[in-house]
Amino acid sequence: MPPSQSYEVTIAGGGLGGLTAALALRQKGLQVTVLEQAPQLGEVGAGIQTAPNASRILMRLGLRERLEEIHTEPQDQVRRRWQDGSIIGQTPLGDRLKREYNAPYWHYHRADLHRVIMDACLDPAGPGPVVRMRTGSQVVDVDQSDPDRPTAVTARGERITGDVLVGADGIQSRVRDAAGFPDTLLFSGEMAYRALIPGERIAADPATRWLFDRFHSTIWYGPDRHLVHYMIRGGTYLNVVAILPCAPGLDQQWSAPATPDDLVSAFPGWDDRVASILSKADPDTVSAWAMYHRRPDPVWVDGRLALLGDACHAMLPYQAQGASQAMEDAAVLAEELGSVPVADAPRALTRYVARRAERAGMVQDASLRNMELYHLHDGPRQRERDAKLRDFHGESAISYDLLWRGTPLHDADSESFTYQFIR
């Protein structure tokens, strides 16, 4: 049921989670202001995967037509052995997931997906009040002296007051720190190289042209490290994520530039095709990132202030669910806040956490366990893992079936939604 009155929600952070929440809240009739620290709204160049649990949410927000214009669809998830590239296991994706989960598994360039959601937030023809976007507005403090009107304070001294404040400002959330939530940040001991490789370079080399034969989401498993790659923008780029033990000092920097040679040298002794792929990376896109995460903790709400996404449940990327879980947060948050008058907002936020914290914590735990599973040295445990992957239902205690069916929503339209192949 719609709220008896519209009210104001302030969201700190204009990333994928924050904008999905803004759009979902807008469509519930609430007035949303997004505060983004960057001078311009946008995402940097990297790939992202949306599993069916996230795709279903985005499509229920009316984005299907635009998503079909920008997506790339992998037909399988393929797991390969590090030394010779032999296939350990293969899971069909593509149309199977649309039939079984009523939503697709798609890849995107992050900037493209971000733009689609942002455009929907700003579209004057869309349902609900247009989202207000304020760039150059890093939130550095919060003022809860009036418990009914939390205030976000920016680095420029601006004070933006609303009825609810949502901290969607990432793993280094200033909202979280300013509000005094427990410190749950942990360093994994690992790092990630990220890069984009122009598809034309892949296609021009007989050693790598096979990547165009059939689009896959590919994971190479090896001792102490693994490699993920998949096509985005219809094969214009191959997105690469390589994870390995962290270089000294990077944990203090959080991120740093890197080179294609760094990528290649990180995988000595691996299948020759790995070096052939990585050596083609666009030098301007290669970067190194220390990998932090948060321990599961259900403390996400303080009165009318709530956390969302990486601010409350940052996870390692071993389930490819970070953004998808933030989108689940957004859908549940909007469902709860959008069904009550402003006086009941604190109780709605409590219900939001009750519906989301356990599931997000399960995904955090599963992602952490997969860090060891992906990086086993050759031996009995590695052979046991590979045997299980041949009959694949999910690498860890949380199955793909549980992941992809997603957080149940109360909205009957969302629950009855079925992906139709032909409109």
N, C-alpha and C positions, 0 to 999 in steps of 0.2 A: 504494500500500500504506500502511496506517496506521502511525504512528510506533510504535516499540517501547516508548515511555514518554511520558506526558504531561509537558508542561513549561509554564513561565510566560512570557507575552509581555506587555510593557507598551507601550501605545500612548499617546503624547502627542498629544492633539488629538481632539476628539469631533465633528468635522465629517462630511460625507458620506463622504470617503475613509477617515477613521479608523474610522468605525462599520462601513463595508462590510468593511474588513479584520478588524475585531473579530468580525463575524458569520461571515465565511468561516473564520477561524482557529478559532472556537468549534466550527463544524461539522466541523473536522478533529480535534477532541478536545483542543485546547489551552486552557489557562486564561488568559484575557485580562483585563487591567485597563486601563481607559481613563481617562486623566487629562485633564480639560477645565478650562480656565481660567475659563470663565463660571460664575456661581453656579448656573445652571440649564442643563440640556442643551436645545438647540433651535436652530433657524435663523431668521434674520430674514425679513421679508416680501419675497420676490422670486421670480421664476420661474426654472425650470431645464429644460433639454432633455436627455433621454437618448436618444441614438442607438441603433441596434440592438446595437452592440458592448457598450454598458453595460446595456441592457435584458436582453440574454441572460444576463449575469452575475447580475443581480438576480433573474431568474426561476429560475435554477439554485440560488439560495439559498432558494427556496421562497416567494418574495414575490409571486407572480403575482396571487393572489386579492386581496390588499390593494392592490396597484398598480392593479388594474382599478377599485377603488373611488374612487381619488383622481386618476386621470390625465385629461388632455384630449388628444385625438388630432387633430393637424393632417392634413388631406387632401392638402395640397400645400405645397411651399416656393415662394414667389413672390418674384421680384426685380423691383423697380419703379424707374423713372427719377425723379429728384428733382423736375424742373420740372412734369411733368404727370401723374405717376403711371402712365404707360404701362408695360405689362408687358414687361420685357426677356426674361425666361425663366421657365418654370414646371416644377417637378419633382414628379411624383406621389409621395406618401408613403402613408399609410394602409395598406390591405390589401396593396398591392404590396410593401412592405418586409417584411411578415410572410411572404409567399410566397417572396421572393427571399433574405432574410437570416435567416429563422426567428426574428425578433424585431421588435417594433414600435418606432416613433419616437414618443415620448410627451412631453408637457409636464406639469409639476407646479408647484405652489407648493412652494418649497424646504422650508418647515416641515413640509408633509404628507409629503414623501418622507423627510425626516430622521426623522420620528416612526415611520414604518413600519419603517425599518431598526433604530431604537433599540428598538422594541417587540420585534422578533425577537431582538435581543441579550439582552433581559431576560426573555423568555418561559421560564418554568420547564419547560414541556412541550417545548421545542425540543431538537434534538440537541446533545450536548456540554455542557460546564459553562457555567452562566450567566455572562455577562460582568459583571465588577465595574465599576461606574461611580463615579468620584470627581470631583465638581464642585468649583469653587473651588480647583483644583489646577493653577495655571500652572507649567509646567516652565521653570525659568530656568537650570538647569545640569545637567551630567551628570558622573558619576564612573565612570571606566573603570579605576580602579586595580586592580580584580579583573577581568581580561579575560573571565572566564567568567560574571560576574554584573554587567552594567551597571546603574547606579543613576540614576534620575531624581530630581533635587532640585527641590522646588517653592518658590514664593515664600514660603511659610509655614515653610520649613525641613524639610519632610517628605522622607523618603528612601524611594523605592519601588524595590525591587530585583527583577529578574527574570532570566530566561535570555537574553532578547532584548529590545531597546528599539527601538521604531519611532517616528521623528519624523514625525508627520502633522499638524504644527501650523502649516501654512499658509505663505504666501509670506514672512512675516517670522519664520520658524522660529527659535525660541530653541534648540531641540535642534541644529539645523544649526550655528548660531554657536558654541554651547558645545563641540561636538565638533570644531571646527576645520576644517570643510569649506571649500573655496574659495568666495570671495564672487563669485557669478555674477549678482547682481541688477542689472537695467538698467531705466532709465526710458524709456518709449516716446515721451514728448512729447505724449501724448494723455490724455484723461479720458473718463469715462462718466457720464452721467446715468442713474439708474435710478428707475423709478416704477411704481406700479400705478394703473390707471384702473378705477373700478367699472363693471362691464359694463352696469348699468342706465343709466348716463349715455351710454354708447355706443349702446345700443339706442333711447334716447329721441330721438336727434338724427338726422333724415333724412340729414345729411351724413356720418354715421359708421355708420349702421345696417347698411351693406353688410358690415361685419366679421363680422356674425352669419350671413350667407348661407351661408358655407362656411368652416370654420376653416382658416386658413393659418398658416404661419410666414413672415412677410413681412420682406424686407430692401429698404430704399430706399437707392439709391446716389446720392451727390452729391459735389461738389467739397469735399475736405478733411473730410468727415463722412459718417456713414451712420446709419440708424435701423432698429432691429429691433423687431417687436412680435408677440405671439402670445397667445392666450387660455389661461388656466389656470382650474382649478376649474370646468370645464364652462361657461365664459363668465361666471363671477362677476367675474373681473378680466381686464383686458388688461394683460399684462406688457410694459413698454417699456424698451429700452436704447438710448440715443443716445450716439454716440461722435464726438468732435470734438477740435480742438486744446486742450491743457490750459490752464485759467485760471491766471494768475500766482499762485504761492504754494501752489497745491493740492498740488504734488508734495512739499512739505514736510509738509503736514497729512495726506496720504494720502486723507482723506475729509472731507466737510463737508455740512451741510444745504443744500438748494436749494429752489426754488419752481417751480410750473407756469409762471410767467412766464419763468423762466430757460430752461425747456425750449422754450417757443414762440419766444423771441428767438434761440435758437441755430440756427434754421432759416429765416432770411429768404429770401424769394423762392421757397420751395418750394411745391409743390402745396398749394392751400388746405386740402385734407383733412388734411394733416399738422398744421397749427395747430389744426384742429377736434378732432383726436384728443388732442394733447398738452395743450391747455388744460383738459381734463377730469380731469387727474391729481389724485389725492387728495394734498393738500398734505403730509399727515403721512408719505407714502411716498417723497417726492422727495429724492434725495441725489446728491452728486457724488463721484466716485472717481478719483484719479490712477491711471493704468494702468502698472503695473510688470510685468516678466516676468524670467525667468532665461534666460541663454544655455545652450544644450545642453551638458551635462557629464555623463559617465557615472560620476562619483565620488559614489555614493550610500551606500556601505557602509564601515564601519570595524569590523572584527571582528564583534561581536554587535549592533552598532547600524546601523540602516538608515533611510533616508528614503523618504517616500511622498508622492505627489501634488504639490501646489504647493511643498512644502518642497524638492523636487529638480527639478521640471520645470514651474514656473509658466509659463503661456503666455497670450498675448493671446487675446481671445474670438472671433477671426475664423474659427474652425472649430467653435465651440460644443462643444469637446471637453475642457475643463478637468476637469470632474467625471467625465466618461466615462473619461478616461485614468487618473484616480486609482482608479476602480473596476477597471480592468484591472490596475493595480498590485496592488490588494487580492487579486484572484483568483489572480494568479501567486504572490504572496507566500505565500498560504495553501497553494497547491499544493506549493510547495517546502518550507516549514517543516513542513507537515502530513504529509510523506512520510518524515521522517528522525527519528532519535533526537536528543536534545539535544546530544550531542557533535558532531553533524554540522551544527548550525545555521549556523556561519559559512560553510561551503561552500554550504549552501542559499541563504543571502543573496547570495552571489556569483553563483549561477545566476539568482536573481531579477533582478539587475541586468543580467546578460547577455541575458536574455529581454525586458527592458523598455526599456532605455536607448535603443537605436537607434530603436525605433518612436516612443517619446515625443519624442525629439529631432526626428524627421521632422515630427511634428505641430506642435511648437514652431516649426520653420522655416517650415512652410506657413502657420501663423497669422500669423507676422511678415510674410511676403510679401504676404498678403492685406490687410494694413493699407494698403499703397500701392494695391493693385488696387481696393479698395472706394472709394477717395477720389480717383480720377482726375478732373481737370478735363475739361470737354468738349473733344473734339478727336480726332485720329486714334487715339491709344491707347485712349481711352474707347470709340470706335466698334468697335475691334478686340475689346476685352473684351466688349462687349455682343453682338457677333456670336458669340463663343465661348459665351456664356451661353445662347444660344438652343438650342444642342445641348449640354446640360449634363452633365458627368461629374465635376465638382469644380472649384473655382475655381483651384486651384494645382497644383503638381507631385504632390500626394498626392490620389488620387481618392476619391470617396465610397465606391466599391466596396472599396478598400483599408481605409479608415477603418471602415466598418460591418461588415466581416467579423471584425474584432477580433483580439486576440492569441490565437493558438491555444493551447488548454490540453491537457495530457496526459490529463486525466480523460475517459475514453470517454463517460461520461454527458453531460458538457458538449458534447462534439463531436457526439453523435448527437441532441441535443435538437432537437425540431422544434416550432415554435409551432403549436398546434392551435386553429383558430377556434372549435370547439365541443368542450367537454370532455365 
